[in-house]
Amino acid sequence: MTSLPQLLLVGNPGGRRTTLLAAACRRAGHRAPQVLSWRTVLADGPSRAGAVLAAALAAPAAPALVRIDSPGDDPVVDRLLRGAPDCAPRGAITAGPAWYRGFSTATAALGDAATAAGARLTADPADLGVLFDKAACHARLEAAGVPVPAALGAPIRGWDDLRAGLRRRGWTRVFVKPAHGSSAAGVLAVQLRNHHAGADVLARGPVQWHDGRPVNSLRPGTFRGETEVGALVDALAEQRLHVEQWFPKLVLRGRAADVRVLVVAGTATHAVVRTSRGSVTNLHLGNERGDLAALCVVLGDAGWRRVLDVAEASARCFPGMHTVGVDVLVGARAGSSGPAPTPVAVAEVNAFGDLLPNLPGLHRPDHDTYDAQIHSLTGVLTA
């Protein structure tokens, strides 16, 4: 009887993440991970996820390491996490409170089962819970002294709350984000150009209206006027909102730029410049990878080191996470501020921020993001 591999992955079989991780295992001389599908784990509900994992870990030569990976965009997994009777329509923005409860319940159960079996986890469920709550994540970073954009602390139940918060703070530009979302789902850049004329409001983001509901869109939607913007914010508020003051980004070769830094076991291993002609830079929205060398020239050695230092400081706020992706905003005045430190702020810390295919490593150009993780875990995998 063939023994089980040393690594067990809770993920989606056949998905890009699973395929890339398996390839990295093979390149390192390890067997491909045993895959326990999210659909199987959640079949009897999120609270029973631990029992499914426990059964897998009870087998002879059971894996010593458990990796909880992204549930991804599988509509069945999404339905099971939300406890909904039917799958959501394509493009629906579903990562709200119900999804978050299901995800938190499932990961906590998986963590308990792994611990009881003596297996090591690469992602701590408590840290995952904070990472998938943007307000809690922002608060943890801020408490640790990590630079973050200012945020509206009061609950945002809709447009009236948002408008009042902007006027109270004197802010005119903010990012409105579903608190439990990822991949820029439901994110809006909102601009209030006249505090005393509500009609002069503009919002833009990867959202469109469909059948009376906001849905994800790869093509940014533009919404004008208090009636239109207000209706959209009211609809998104059902998912719970986190609002941050706009941070003016560096413009690199005519495009707004920020940096996704992958931190593995405390060290920045990969970085990609994300550039856009709009405010949202996520690469899956058709934006472009920028020139990292050109950015480093603009920032200088000290400025680039600051970007990496801030990313690593962010990762230290989540000690139970082997790997995180940190989105670092670089200020518009970077490179022209003389001896002052390069202005930076952390926009997001991503629990599953490693899906960056064909990206060479900062220290090992031959290592993609999954090679770096497997290399870091080699001692466990070969134990």
Secondary structure by P-SEA (a helix, b strand, c coil): ccccccbbbccccccaaaaaaaaaaaaacccccccccccccccccccaaaaaaaaaaaccccccbbbbccccccaaaaaaaaccccccccccccccaaaaaaaaaaaaaaaaaaaaacccccccaaaaaaaacaaaaaaaaaaaccccccccccccccaaaaaaaaaaacccbbbbbcccccccccccccccccccccccbbbbccccccccbbbbbcbbbbbbcaaaaaaaaaaacccbbbbbcccbbbbcccccbbbbbbbccccccbbbbbbccccccccccccccccaaaaaaaacaaaaaaaaaaaaaaaaacccccbbbbbbbbccccccccccccbbbbccccccccccccccccccccccaaaaaaaaacccccc
